Amino acid sequence: MAKYGEKAGEKVEKAMHEMKEGKLKTGSGKKVTSKKQAVAIGLSEARKEGGKVPKKKDKS
């Protein structure tokens, strides 16, 4: 069974594209430079829209 839904894939793809163009920004307004950060933003957006995305892991 798929871990991520189609919407999640689309959001991550869009975030990566924006990052490569230099248009993706963090919540504080800084430019995103890392691929990991772009993926996290894409998944977060998909999660907000109700897409099939696993819950966030704790940083402990």
N, CA, C and O atoms as a CHARMM CRD file, in Angstrom:
* protein
*
  240
    1    1 MET  N      0.84000  -1.18300   0.00000 PROA 1      0.00000
    2    1 MET  CA     0.00000   0.00000   0.00000 PROA 1      0.00000
    3    1 MET  C      0.88800   1.25100   0.00000 PROA 1      0.00000
    4    1 MET  O      1.91800   1.30300   0.67100 PROA 1      0.00000
    5    2 ALA  N      0.46100   2.24300  -0.76300 PROA 2      0.00000
    6    2 ALA  CA     1.24300   3.47200  -0.88800 PROA 2      0.00000
    7    2 ALA  C      1.25900   4.25000   0.42000 PROA 2      0.00000
    8    2 ALA  O      0.24400   4.35600   1.10900 PROA 2      0.00000
    9    3 LYS  N      2.42500   4.79200   0.75000 PROA 3      0.00000
   10    3 LYS  CA     2.58100   5.56200   1.98000 PROA 3      0.00000
   11    3 LYS  C      2.06200   6.98600   1.81100 PROA 3      0.00000
   12    3 LYS  O      1.51600   7.57400   2.74400 PROA 3      0.00000
   13    4 TYR  N      2.24100   7.53700   0.60200 PROA 4      0.00000
   14    4 TYR  CA     1.82700   8.91400   0.31800 PROA 4      0.00000
   15    4 TYR  C      0.80500   8.91400  -0.80800 PROA 4      0.00000
   16    4 TYR  O      0.87800   8.09400  -1.72300 PROA 4      0.00000
   17    5 GLY  N     -0.14700   9.83900  -0.73600 PROA 5      0.00000
   18    5 GLY  CA    -1.17000   9.95300  -1.77000 PROA 5      0.00000
   19    5 GLY  C     -0.68400  10.75600  -2.96600 PROA 5      0.00000
   20    5 GLY  O      0.41900  11.30200  -2.96400 PROA 5      0.00000
   21    6 GLU  N     -1.52900  10.81300  -3.98300 PROA 6      0.00000
   22    6 GLU  CA    -1.19800  11.52800  -5.21700 PROA 6      0.00000
   23    6 GLU  C     -1.02400  13.02400  -4.96800 PROA 6      0.00000
   24    6 GLU  O     -0.13500  13.65200  -5.54300 PROA 6      0.00000
   25    7 LYS  N     -1.86900  13.59400  -4.11400 PROA 7      0.00000
   26    7 LYS  CA    -1.79900  15.02400  -3.80700 PROA 7      0.00000
   27    7 LYS  C     -0.46000  15.37400  -3.16600 PROA 7      0.00000
   28    7 LYS  O      0.10900  16.43200  -3.43500 PROA 7      0.00000
   29    8 ALA  N      0.03800  14.47500  -2.31500 PROA 8      0.00000
   30    8 ALA  CA     1.32900  14.71400  -1.65800 PROA 8      0.00000
   31    8 ALA  C      2.43900  14.79300  -2.70000 PROA 8      0.00000
   32    8 ALA  O      3.30600  15.66400  -2.62800 PROA 8      0.00000
   33    9 GLY  N      2.40900  13.88500  -3.66300 PROA 9      0.00000
   34    9 GLY  CA     3.41000  13.88300  -4.72800 PROA 9      0.00000
   35    9 GLY  C      3.37800  15.15400  -5.54600 PROA 9      0.00000
   36    9 GLY  O      4.42000  15.70300  -5.90600 PROA 9      0.00000
   37   10 GLU  N      2.17200  15.61700  -5.83700 PROA 10     0.00000
   38   10 GLU  CA     2.01900  16.84000  -6.62600 PROA 10     0.00000
   39   10 GLU  C      2.55600  18.05400  -5.86600 PROA 10     0.00000
   40   10 GLU  O      3.23300  18.90700  -6.44000 PROA 10     0.00000
   41   11 LYS  N      2.24600  18.12200  -4.56600 PROA 11     0.00000
   42   11 LYS  CA     2.69600  19.26000  -3.75200 PROA 11     0.00000
   43   11 LYS  C      4.21800  19.27800  -3.62000 PROA 11     0.00000
   44   11 LYS  O      4.83800  20.33800  -3.70000 PROA 11     0.00000
   45   12 VAL  N      4.81900  18.10400  -3.41800 PROA 12     0.00000
   46   12 VAL  CA     6.28000  18.02500  -3.28900 PROA 12     0.00000
   47   12 VAL  C      6.92400  18.41900  -4.61200 PROA 12     0.00000
   48   12 VAL  O      7.91900  19.14400  -4.63100 PROA 12     0.00000
   49   13 GLU  N      6.35700  17.94000  -5.72300 PROA 13     0.00000
   50   13 GLU  CA     6.88900  18.27500  -7.04300 PROA 13     0.00000
   51   13 GLU  C      6.85500  19.79300  -7.27100 PROA 13     0.00000
   52   13 GLU  O      7.81400  20.37000  -7.78300 PROA 13     0.00000
   53   14 LYS  N      5.75300  20.42500  -6.88900 PROA 14     0.00000
   54   14 LYS  CA     5.59700  21.87300  -7.04700 PROA 14     0.00000
   55   14 LYS  C      6.60300  22.62600  -6.17000 PROA 14     0.00000
   56   14 LYS  O      7.20300  23.61000  -6.60400 PROA 14     0.00000
   57   15 ALA  N      6.77900  22.15100  -4.93200 PROA 15     0.00000
   58   15 ALA  CA     7.72500  22.80000  -4.01200 PROA 15     0.00000
   59   15 ALA  C      9.16100  22.68300  -4.53500 PROA 15     0.00000
   60   15 ALA  O      9.92900  23.64200  -4.46100 PROA 15     0.00000
   61   16 MET  N      9.52100  21.51600  -5.05900 PROA 16     0.00000
   62   16 MET  CA    10.87200  21.32500  -5.59900 PROA 16     0.00000
   63   16 MET  C     11.10700  22.24600  -6.79800 PROA 16     0.00000
   64   16 MET  O     12.17800  22.83300  -6.94600 PROA 16     0.00000
   65   17 HSD  N     10.09400  22.35900  -7.64400 PROA 17     0.00000
   66   17 HSD  CA    10.20300  23.22400  -8.82500 PROA 17     0.00000
   67   17 HSD  C     10.41100  24.67800  -8.39900 PROA 17     0.00000
   68   17 HSD  O     11.26100  25.37700  -8.95000 PROA 17     0.00000
   69   18 GLU  N      9.63100  25.12500  -7.41600 PROA 18     0.00000
   70   18 GLU  CA     9.76600  26.49700  -6.91900 PROA 18     0.00000
   71   18 GLU  C     11.13800  26.71700  -6.28800 PROA 18     0.00000
   72   18 GLU  O     11.73500  27.78100  -6.45400 PROA 18     0.00000
   73   19 MET  N     11.64300  25.70800  -5.56100 PROA 19     0.00000
   74   19 MET  CA    12.95800  25.83500  -4.92800 PROA 19     0.00000
   75   19 MET  C     14.04200  26.01300  -5.99700 PROA 19     0.00000
   76   19 MET  O     14.92900  26.85400  -5.85500 PROA 19     0.00000
   77   20 LYS  N     13.96300  25.22100  -7.05800 PROA 20     0.00000
   78   20 LYS  CA    14.96600  25.29400  -8.11400 PROA 20     0.00000
   79   20 LYS  C     14.93100  26.63900  -8.83700 PROA 20     0.00000
   80   20 LYS  O     15.95500  27.11500  -9.32800 PROA 20     0.00000
   81   21 GLU  N     13.74000  27.25100  -8.89900 PROA 21     0.00000
   82   21 GLU  CA    13.61300  28.57600  -9.52000 PROA 21     0.00000
   83   21 GLU  C     13.97300  29.69500  -8.55400 PROA 21     0.00000
   84   21 GLU  O     14.10300  30.85000  -8.96000 PROA 21     0.00000
   85   22 GLY  N     14.13600  29.35800  -7.27100 PROA 22     0.00000
   86   22 GLY  CA    14.48700  30.34500  -6.26000 PROA 22     0.00000
   87   22 GLY  C     13.29300  31.12000  -5.73100 PROA 22     0.00000
   88   22 GLY  O     13.45500  32.21000  -5.18200 PROA 22     0.00000
   89   23 LYS  N     12.08200  30.56400  -5.89300 PROA 23     0.00000
   90   23 LYS  CA    10.87100  31.26700  -5.47100 PROA 23     0.00000
   91   23 LYS  C     10.28200  30.72100  -4.17400 PROA 23     0.00000
   92   23 LYS  O      9.38400  31.34000  -3.60200 PROA 23     0.00000
   93   24 LEU  N     10.76700  29.58000  -3.70100 PROA 24     0.00000
   94   24 LEU  CA    10.20800  28.96800  -2.49900 PROA 24     0.00000
   95   24 LEU  C     10.78400  29.63600  -1.25500 PROA 24     0.00000
   96   24 LEU  O     11.99900  29.77900  -1.11600 PROA 24     0.00000
   97   25 LYS  N      9.89500  30.04000  -0.35800 PROA 25     0.00000
   98   25 LYS  CA    10.31100  30.73800   0.86800 PROA 25     0.00000
   99   25 LYS  C      9.83200  29.96900   2.09400 PROA 25     0.00000
  100   25 LYS  O      8.83900  29.24300   2.04000 PROA 25     0.00000
  101   26 THR  N     10.54800  30.14000   3.19200 PROA 26     0.00000
  102   26 THR  CA    10.15000  29.55000   4.46300 PROA 26     0.00000
  103   26 THR  C      9.08600  30.43600   5.10000 PROA 26     0.00000
  104   26 THR  O      8.73900  31.48500   4.55900 PROA 26     0.00000
  105   27 GLY  N      8.57400  30.01400   6.24200 PROA 27     0.00000
  106   27 GLY  CA     7.57000  30.80100   6.94600 PROA 27     0.00000
  107   27 GLY  C      8.09000  32.17200   7.35000 PROA 27     0.00000
  108   27 GLY  O      7.32700  33.13600   7.42200 PROA 27     0.00000
  109   28 SER  N      9.38600  32.25800   7.61300 PROA 28     0.00000
  110   28 SER  CA     9.95900  33.54100   8.03600 PROA 28     0.00000
  111   28 SER  C     10.39200  34.39500   6.84100 PROA 28     0.00000
  112   28 SER  O     10.88400  35.50800   7.02600 PROA 28     0.00000
  113   29 GLY  N     10.21600  33.88600   5.62400 PROA 29     0.00000
  114   29 GLY  CA    10.52700  34.67600   4.43700 PROA 29     0.00000
  115   29 GLY  C     11.88400  34.42800   3.81900 PROA 29     0.00000
  116   29 GLY  O     12.22500  35.03800   2.80600 PROA 29     0.00000
  117   30 LYS  N     12.67700  33.52800   4.42400 PROA 30     0.00000
  118   30 LYS  CA    14.00000  33.23000   3.85500 PROA 30     0.00000
  119   30 LYS  C     13.86700  32.26400   2.67700 PROA 30     0.00000
  120   30 LYS  O     12.92200  31.47800   2.60800 PROA 30     0.00000
  121   31 LYS  N     14.82500  32.33500   1.75700 PROA 31     0.00000
  122   31 LYS  CA    14.82100  31.47300   0.58400 PROA 31     0.00000
  123   31 LYS  C     15.19800  30.03800   0.97600 PROA 31     0.00000
  124   31 LYS  O     16.13800  29.82700   1.74200 PROA 31     0.00000
  125   32 VAL  N     14.46300  29.06000   0.45000 PROA 32     0.00000
  126   32 VAL  CA    14.74600  27.64900   0.73200 PROA 32     0.00000
  127   32 VAL  C     15.86700  27.18800  -0.19000 PROA 32     0.00000
  128   32 VAL  O     15.80600  27.39200  -1.40300 PROA 32     0.00000
  129   33 THR  N     16.90200  26.56000   0.39400 PROA 33     0.00000
  130   33 THR  CA    18.02900  26.10000  -0.41000 PROA 33     0.00000
  131   33 THR  C     18.20300  24.58600  -0.36000 PROA 33     0.00000
  132   33 THR  O     18.87700  24.02200  -1.22200 PROA 33     0.00000
  133   34 SER  N     17.61600  23.91800   0.62300 PROA 34     0.00000
  134   34 SER  CA    17.83000  22.47800   0.74400 PROA 34     0.00000
  135   34 SER  C     16.64900  21.67100   0.20500 PROA 34     0.00000
  136   34 SER  O     15.49200  22.06200   0.36200 PROA 34     0.00000
  137   35 LYS  N     16.95900  20.53900  -0.43400 PROA 35     0.00000
  138   35 LYS  CA    15.93400  19.65400  -0.98400 PROA 35     0.00000
  139   35 LYS  C     15.04600  19.10200   0.12300 PROA 35     0.00000
  140   35 LYS  O     13.83300  18.98600  -0.04900 PROA 35     0.00000
  141   36 LYS  N     15.65100  18.76200   1.25700 PROA 36     0.00000
  142   36 LYS  CA    14.89100  18.21100   2.38200 PROA 36     0.00000
  143   36 LYS  C     13.83900  19.20100   2.86200 PROA 36     0.00000
  144   36 LYS  O     12.71200  18.82200   3.18000 PROA 36     0.00000
  145   37 GLN  N     14.21900  20.46900   2.91100 PROA 37     0.00000
  146   37 GLN  CA    13.30300  21.51100   3.35900 PROA 37     0.00000
  147   37 GLN  C     12.15200  21.67300   2.36700 PROA 37     0.00000
  148   37 GLN  O     11.00700  21.87000   2.77300 PROA 37     0.00000
  149   38 ALA  N     12.44900  21.59100   1.07200 PROA 38     0.00000
  150   38 ALA  CA    11.42000  21.70800   0.04100 PROA 38     0.00000
  151   38 ALA  C     10.43100  20.55200   0.13800 PROA 38     0.00000
  152   38 ALA  O      9.22500  20.75800   0.00100 PROA 38     0.00000
  153   39 VAL  N     10.92400  19.34300   0.37100 PROA 39     0.00000
  154   39 VAL  CA    10.06500  18.16700   0.52100 PROA 39     0.00000
  155   39 VAL  C      9.17800  18.33200   1.74700 PROA 39     0.00000
  156   39 VAL  O      7.98500  18.03000   1.69600 PROA 39     0.00000
  157   40 ALA  N      9.75300  18.80900   2.84700 PROA 40     0.00000
  158   40 ALA  CA     8.98600  19.00500   4.08300 PROA 40     0.00000
  159   40 ALA  C      7.86900  20.02200   3.87700 PROA 40     0.00000
  160   40 ALA  O      6.76500  19.83700   4.38900 PROA 40     0.00000
  161   41 ILE  N      8.14000  21.08500   3.13900 PROA 41     0.00000
  162   41 ILE  CA     7.12400  22.10300   2.86300 PROA 41     0.00000
  163   41 ILE  C      6.00900  21.50700   2.00100 PROA 41     0.00000
  164   41 ILE  O      4.82900  21.74100   2.25900 PROA 41     0.00000
  165   42 GLY  N      6.38400  20.74300   0.98400 PROA 42     0.00000
  166   42 GLY  CA     5.39500  20.10000   0.11200 PROA 42     0.00000
  167   42 GLY  C      4.49300  19.15400   0.87300 PROA 42     0.00000
  168   42 GLY  O      3.28000  19.14900   0.66700 PROA 42     0.00000
  169   43 LEU  N      5.07700  18.34500   1.75800 PROA 43     0.00000
  170   43 LEU  CA     4.28600  17.39800   2.55800 PROA 43     0.00000
  171   43 LEU  C      3.38300  18.13200   3.53800 PROA 43     0.00000
  172   43 LEU  O      2.24700  17.72200   3.77500 PROA 43     0.00000
  173   44 SER  N      3.89000  19.20800   4.10100 PROA 44     0.00000
  174   44 SER  CA     3.10600  19.99100   5.04100 PROA 44     0.00000
  175   44 SER  C      1.87700  20.59300   4.36200 PROA 44     0.00000
  176   44 SER  O      0.78300  20.58600   4.92700 PROA 44     0.00000
  177   45 GLU  N      2.06300  21.11500   3.14300 PROA 45     0.00000
  178   45 GLU  CA     0.94700  21.68600   2.39100 PROA 45     0.00000
  179   45 GLU  C     -0.07700  20.61100   2.05300 PROA 45     0.00000
  180   45 GLU  O     -1.28100  20.84900   2.14800 PROA 45     0.00000
  181   46 ALA  N      0.39500  19.42400   1.65700 PROA 46     0.00000
  182   46 ALA  CA    -0.51200  18.32200   1.33200 PROA 46     0.00000
  183   46 ALA  C     -1.28900  17.88600   2.57500 PROA 46     0.00000
  184   46 ALA  O     -2.47600  17.57100   2.49500 PROA 46     0.00000
  185   47 ARG  N     -0.61000  17.87100   3.71600 PROA 47     0.00000
  186   47 ARG  CA    -1.24400  17.48900   4.97700 PROA 47     0.00000
  187   47 ARG  C     -2.37000  18.46600   5.33200 PROA 47     0.00000
  188   47 ARG  O     -3.43900  18.05600   5.78700 PROA 47     0.00000
  189   48 LYS  N     -2.11700  19.76100   5.12000 PROA 48     0.00000
  190   48 LYS  CA    -3.12100  20.79200   5.41000 PROA 48     0.00000
  191   48 LYS  C     -4.36400  20.63500   4.53800 PROA 48     0.00000
  192   48 LYS  O     -5.47800  20.91300   4.98300 PROA 48     0.00000
  193   49 GLU  N     -4.17200  20.18600   3.29200 PROA 49     0.00000
  194   49 GLU  CA    -5.29100  20.02500   2.36200 PROA 49     0.00000
  195   49 GLU  C     -5.96000  18.66000   2.48200 PROA 49     0.00000
  196   49 GLU  O     -6.85000  18.33300   1.69700 PROA 49     0.00000
  197   50 GLY  N     -5.53600  17.86500   3.45800 PROA 50     0.00000
  198   50 GLY  CA    -6.18600  16.57800   3.69800 PROA 50     0.00000
  199   50 GLY  C     -5.67400  15.43700   2.83900 PROA 50     0.00000
  200   50 GLY  O     -6.36300  14.43000   2.67600 PROA 50     0.00000
  201   51 GLY  N     -4.47800  15.57700   2.28700 PROA 51     0.00000
  202   51 GLY  CA    -3.89700  14.51600   1.48000 PROA 51     0.00000
  203   51 GLY  C     -3.41600  13.36500   2.34500 PROA 51     0.00000
  204   51 GLY  O     -3.27800  13.50900   3.56000 PROA 51     0.00000
  205   52 LYS  N     -3.15800  12.20200   1.70600 PROA 52     0.00000
  206   52 LYS  CA    -2.68900  11.02700   2.43800 PROA 52     0.00000
  207   52 LYS  C     -1.19100  11.15900   2.70300 PROA 52     0.00000
  208   52 LYS  O     -0.35600  10.85900   1.85000 PROA 52     0.00000
  209   53 VAL  N     -0.88100  11.62100   3.92000 PROA 53     0.00000
  210   53 VAL  CA     0.50300  11.82700   4.33700 PROA 53     0.00000
  211   53 VAL  C      0.62600  11.33800   5.76900 PROA 53     0.00000
  212   53 VAL  O     -0.19200  11.70800   6.61100 PROA 53     0.00000
  213   54 PRO  N      1.64200  10.50000   6.07500 PROA 54     0.00000
  214   54 PRO  CA     1.81100  10.05400   7.46100 PROA 54     0.00000
  215   54 PRO  C      2.04700  11.23900   8.40900 PROA 54     0.00000
  216   54 PRO  O      2.49600  12.30400   7.98500 PROA 54     0.00000
  217   55 LYS  N      1.74000  11.03900   9.68600 PROA 55     0.00000
  218   55 LYS  CA     1.93600  12.08600  10.68800 PROA 55     0.00000
  219   55 LYS  C      3.41900  12.45500  10.82100 PROA 55     0.00000
  220   55 LYS  O      4.30700  11.65200  10.53600 PROA 55     0.00000
  221   56 LYS  N      3.65500  13.70100  11.26600 PROA 56     0.00000
  222   56 LYS  CA     5.02600  14.15500  11.48900 PROA 56     0.00000
  223   56 LYS  C      5.66700  13.37400  12.62300 PROA 56     0.00000
  224   56 LYS  O      4.99700  13.00100  13.58600 PROA 56     0.00000
  225   57 LYS  N      6.98400  13.12200  12.50600 PROA 57     0.00000
  226   57 LYS  CA     7.72200  12.44200  13.57700 PROA 57     0.00000
  227   57 LYS  C      8.22200  13.47400  14.57600 PROA 57     0.00000
  228   57 LYS  O      8.52100  14.60900  14.20600 PROA 57     0.00000
  229   58 ASP  N      8.31200  13.08100  15.84400 PROA 58     0.00000
  230   58 ASP  CA     8.85400  13.96800  16.87000 PROA 58     0.00000
  231   58 ASP  C     10.36200  14.09100  16.69900 PROA 58     0.00000
  232   58 ASP  O     11.01100  13.17100  16.20100 PROA 58     0.00000
  233   59 LYS  N     10.91600  15.22400  17.10900 PROA 59     0.00000
  234   59 LYS  CA    12.35700  15.46600  17.00500 PROA 59     0.00000
  235   59 LYS  C     13.08500  15.09200  18.28400 PROA 59     0.00000
  236   59 LYS  O     14.18300  15.59200  18.53000 PROA 59     0.00000
  237   60 SER  N     12.51200  14.23300  19.09800 PROA 60     0.00000
  238   60 SER  CA    13.15500  13.89000  20.36300 PROA 60     0.00000
  239   60 SER  C     14.15700  12.78100  20.25500 PROA 60     0.00000
  240   60 SER  O     14.76800  12.40000  21.25300 PROA 60     0.00000
